[in-house]
C-alpha cells in the first residue's frame, strides 16, 4: 500500500510550486484542468483528465516506469468539473457518480507499491464552526465521511510576510496532522521534495536519506510561523460556544437524515433540509416561554426622597 499525503491550501499559496525541486525522472503529475505549472520544467503529466479510470491507469504506468512520487494537483476539480458538466441534470445518481469517481482514485493508492508516495493537492474551505478543512461539493458528501480521516499526513499552506510554508501540526482551527516526531517544526518551507525525503526517512523506505542528512536539511527548512497559543477567558468561552453550536447542528442533521432515510441508502438532499427545518420549528415550539423580568418604572413623577446620613455621638 502506497502512502497518501494531503496538502491543503487556498489558490496561490504555494501548493503547485512546492513540486519545483523534483527532477523530471522522479515525479508524475495528474493535472485535471491542464493548467501550466508555475515553474519551469517538463514532467510526465496527465492533462485534462477527471475520470478515475484514466487517472488510475496513468498512476500504474508511472509506477511501472519507475516513478516513486505521484502528485494529483487541484484534486478538488475531480469533483467540481464533472459537477459543472452535469449541472443541469436532475436526480441523485450524479452525486453517486461524483463520489464513486473521487473515492476510486483515493482507494487505488491502497493497491500501489509501498515505496510510492501519492500527494493530493487541494483547495480548502472554512466551515461555520471556524475549522479550515478540505474543499468539497455538497453537504451530504462531507457529512458521509471525513476525507482527512483517510490520510495519516495532512499539511496546509501558509503565507507569512511573502514567504510560503507548510503547517505540520494542528492549530485547533484546521485538520492538519502528521505522525509524532516526523516534523520537528510547526511550519516548514513549502518544498514537497523535502517533505518526501522526511517521510521516506521516517518510515525507513528504500533509498531514504540518513537521519543526519534529514537533520541538516531540517535546519534550513524551518519556517517562522509560530503555533497559536491556546485561547483563554472570553475567547475560549466563545470557541466553546461555537463548537457546541456546531455539534448541535450535526446532531440535528443526523436525526433528520435518519428520519428521512427510512431504510433507504440514498435520499434527496432537499428532503433532509426540509426535515431539519421541521425539527427546528418543532423544538422551538416546545421550548417554554421565558418570563419577562419586571422593569422598574423610571418615568414615575413621584419625587425621590434623598436620605441624609446622621452620625450620633455618645
C-alpha positions in Angstrom: 0.0 0.0 0.0 1.4 3.4 -1.0 1.3 6.4 1.3 -1.4 9.0 0.8 -0.5 12.6 1.7 -2.9 15.5 1.6 -1.7 19.1 1.0 -4.4 21.7 1.5 -4.4 25.4 0.8 -6.1 28.3 -1.0 -5.2 29.1 -4.6 -1.9 30.9 -4.9 -0.5 29.8 -1.6 2.3 27.5 -2.9 0.8 24.1 -3.4 1.8 23.5 -7.1 5.0 25.5 -6.6 6.1 23.1 -3.9 6.9 20.5 -6.6 9.7 22.7 -8.0 12.7 20.7 -6.6 11.7 17.3 -8.1 13.6 16.0 -11.1 11.6 15.0 -14.1 12.6 11.4 -13.6 11.2 11.4 -10.0 7.6 12.5 -10.4 4.5 12.1 -12.4 1.7 14.7 -12.2 -2.1 14.4 -12.7 -3.3 17.8 -13.8 -7.2 17.7 -14.0 -7.6 21.2 -15.6 -4.4 21.1 -17.6 -3.1 24.4 -16.3 0.6 25.3 -16.8 2.8 24.7 -13.8 4.1 27.8 -12.0 7.7 27.0 -12.6 9.9 25.7 -15.5 10.3 22.1 -16.2 9.0 19.2 -18.2 7.3 16.3 -16.4 5.3 13.2 -17.1 1.9 14.7 -16.9 -1.7 13.7 -17.5 -3.6 16.8 -18.5 -7.4 17.5 -18.5 -8.5 14.1 -17.0 -11.0 13.8 -14.2 -12.2 10.2 -14.8 -10.9 7.7 -12.3 -10.2 5.1 -15.0 -7.8 7.3 -16.9 -6.1 8.6 -13.7 -5.5 5.2 -12.1 -4.2 3.8 -15.4 -1.8 6.8 -15.6 -0.7 6.2 -12.0 0.0 2.5 -12.7 2.0 3.3 -15.8 4.1 5.9 -13.9 5.0 3.4 -11.2 5.8 0.8 -13.9 8.2 3.4 -15.4 10.0 3.8 -12.1 8.3 6.8 -10.6 8.2 6.8 -6.8 6.2 10.1 -6.4 2.8 10.9 -7.9 1.1 14.2 -7.4 -2.6 14.8 -8.1 -2.8 18.6 -8.4 -6.0 20.5 -8.0 -7.8 17.4 -6.6 -10.9 19.3 -5.9 -11.6 19.6 -9.6 -12.1 15.8 -9.7 -15.4 16.7 -8.2 -16.2 20.2 -9.5 -15.5 19.7 -13.2 -17.9 16.7 -13.5 -20.4 18.6 -11.4 -20.3 21.6 -13.8 -20.6 19.3 -16.8 -23.8 17.8 -15.4 -25.2 20.8 -13.5 -28.5 20.8 -15.4 -29.0 17.1 -14.7 -31.6 16.4 -12.0 -31.7 13.5 -9.7 -29.4 11.9 -7.2 -27.5 9.5 -9.4 -24.9 12.1 -10.5 -23.9 12.7 -6.9 -23.2 8.9 -6.5 -21.1 9.1 -9.7 -19.1 12.0 -8.3 -18.4 10.3 -5.0 -17.6 7.0 -6.6 -15.1 8.6 -9.1 -13.4 10.5 -6.2 -13.0 7.6 -3.8 -11.9 5.2 -6.6 -8.8 7.3 -7.0 -8.1 7.5 -3.3 -8.7 3.8 -2.8 -6.5 2.9 -5.7 -3.5 4.1 -3.8 -4.0 1.2 -1.4 -3.2 -1.2 -4.3 0.0 0.6 -5.2 3.6 -0.4 -4.1 4.6 0.6 -0.5 7.6 2.6 -1.8 5.4 5.1 -3.6 4.1 8.4 -2.2 1.0 9.9 -3.7 0.3 13.6 -2.9 -3.2 15.1 -3.3 -3.1 18.9 -3.6 -6.4 20.5 -3.0 -8.2 23.7 -2.0 -9.7 24.5 1.4 -12.8 26.0 2.9 -13.7 27.3 6.3 -16.8 25.8 7.9 -19.3 27.6 10.1 -17.6 26.3 13.2 -14.4 28.1 12.1 -12.5 24.9 11.2 -10.5 25.0 7.9 -10.8 21.8 6.0 -10.7 20.2 2.5 -13.0 21.8 -0.1 -15.8 19.5 -1.3 -19.1 19.9 -3.1 -22.5 19.0 -1.5 -23.3 19.0 2.2 -24.1 15.3 2.4 -20.7 14.3 0.8 -18.9 16.0 3.7 -21.1 14.5 6.4 -21.0 11.0 5.0 -17.2 10.7 5.5 -14.3 12.8 6.9 -11.9 12.9 4.0 -8.9 13.8 6.2 -9.6 10.6 8.2 -8.3 8.6 5.1 -4.9 10.3 5.5 -2.1 10.0 8.1 -0.4 13.1 6.9 -2.3 16.3 6.2 -0.4 19.6 5.7 -1.7 23.1 5.0 -0.1 26.0 3.2 0.5 29.3 5.0 1.9 32.6 3.6 3.7 34.8 6.0 5.4 38.1 5.1 5.8 37.0 1.5 7.2 33.5 2.4 5.5 30.3 1.7 5.2 27.4 4.2 3.5 24.2 5.1 2.0 23.8 8.5 2.7 20.3 10.0 0.7 20.3 13.3 -2.9 21.0 14.2 -3.7 24.5 15.4 -7.1 23.7 16.8 -8.7 25.5 13.8 -7.7 23.1 11.0 -7.4 19.4 10.2 -3.6 19.4 9.8 -1.8 16.3 11.3 1.4 14.3 11.0 2.9 11.4 12.9 4.6 12.1 16.2 8.2 13.2 15.6 8.0 13.3 11.8 8.4 17.0 11.5 10.4 19.0 14.1 8.9 22.4 13.3 5.3 23.7 13.3 6.0 25.3 9.9 8.4 24.4 7.1 9.3 25.7 3.7 6.8 24.6 1.1 9.2 22.2 -0.5 7.5 18.9 -1.4 10.8 17.2 -2.2 11.9 17.9 1.4 8.5 16.6 2.7 9.1 13.4 0.6 12.6 13.0 2.0 11.3 13.3 5.6 8.5 10.8 5.0 10.8 8.2 3.4 13.3 8.6 6.3 10.6 8.3 8.9 9.2 5.1 7.5 12.6 3.6 6.6 11.7 3.3 2.9 14.2 2.1 0.4 16.7 4.8 -0.7 15.8 7.1 2.1 18.2 9.7 3.4 20.0 9.2 6.6 19.0 10.7 10.0 22.0 13.1 9.8 21.1 14.2 6.3 17.5 14.9 7.3 18.6 16.7 10.5 20.9 19.0 8.4 18.2 19.7 5.8 15.5 20.3 8.5 17.6 23.2 10.0 17.4 25.0 6.6 13.7 24.3 6.0 12.2 25.6 9.3 9.6 28.3 8.9 8.9 31.4 11.0 5.2 30.8 11.6 4.6 30.1 15.3 1.9 27.8 16.6 -1.1 29.7 18.0 -1.3 29.7 21.8 -4.4 28.3 23.5 -7.1 30.8 23.9 -8.3 31.7 27.4 -11.1 33.5 29.2 -13.7 35.1 27.0 -12.1 33.9 23.7 -12.1 30.3 25.0 -15.7 30.5 26.0 -16.6 31.9 22.6 -14.8 28.9 21.0 -16.7 26.5 23.2 -20.0 28.1 22.2 -19.1 27.9 18.5 -18.1 24.2 19.0 -21.3 23.4 20.9 -23.5 25.0 18.3 -21.7 23.0 15.5 -22.2 19.8 17.5 -25.9 20.6 17.9 -26.3 21.3 14.2 -24.5 18.0 13.4 -26.8 16.0 15.7 -29.9 17.7 14.1 -28.7 16.8 10.7 -28.0 13.2 11.6 -31.5 12.9 13.2 -33.1 14.5 10.1 -31.1 12.1 7.8 -32.2 9.1 9.8 -35.9 10.2 9.8 -35.9 10.8 6.0 -33.9 7.7 5.1 -36.5 5.2 6.4 -34.4 2.3 5.3 -33.2 3.9 2.0 -29.5 4.1 1.3 -29.8 7.3 -0.7 -32.1 10.2 -0.1 -32.6 13.6 -1.9 -30.7 16.5 -0.2 -33.9 18.7 -0.3 -35.8 16.2 1.8 -33.1 16.2 4.5 -33.1 20.1 4.6 -36.9 20.2 4.9 -36.8 17.7 7.7 -34.1 19.8 9.5 -36.4 22.8 9.3 -39.3 20.8 10.6 -37.3 19.6 13.6 -36.1 23.1 14.4 -39.6 24.5 14.3 -40.8 21.6 16.5 -38.2 22.3 19.1 -38.7 26.0 19.1 -42.4 25.4 19.7 -41.8 23.1 22.6 -39.4 25.4 24.4 -41.0 27.1 27.4 -41.6 30.8 27.2 -39.2 32.9 29.2 -40.8 35.0 31.9 -40.0 38.7 31.5 -38.3 40.3 34.4 -40.3 43.3 35.6 -38.6 46.6 34.8 -38.7 49.4 37.3 -40.7 52.4 36.1 -38.1 55.2 35.8 -40.6 57.7 34.4 -42.7 58.0 37.6 -43.5 61.5 38.6 -43.2 60.6 42.3 -40.4 62.8 43.7 -37.4 60.9 45.1 -36.6 61.4 48.7 -32.9 61.7 49.4 -31.9 60.3 52.7 -29.3 62.0 54.8 -26.9 60.1 57.0 -26.9 61.3 60.6 -24.0 60.5 62.9 -24.7 60.0 66.5 -22.4 60.9 69.4 -22.4 59.3 72.8 
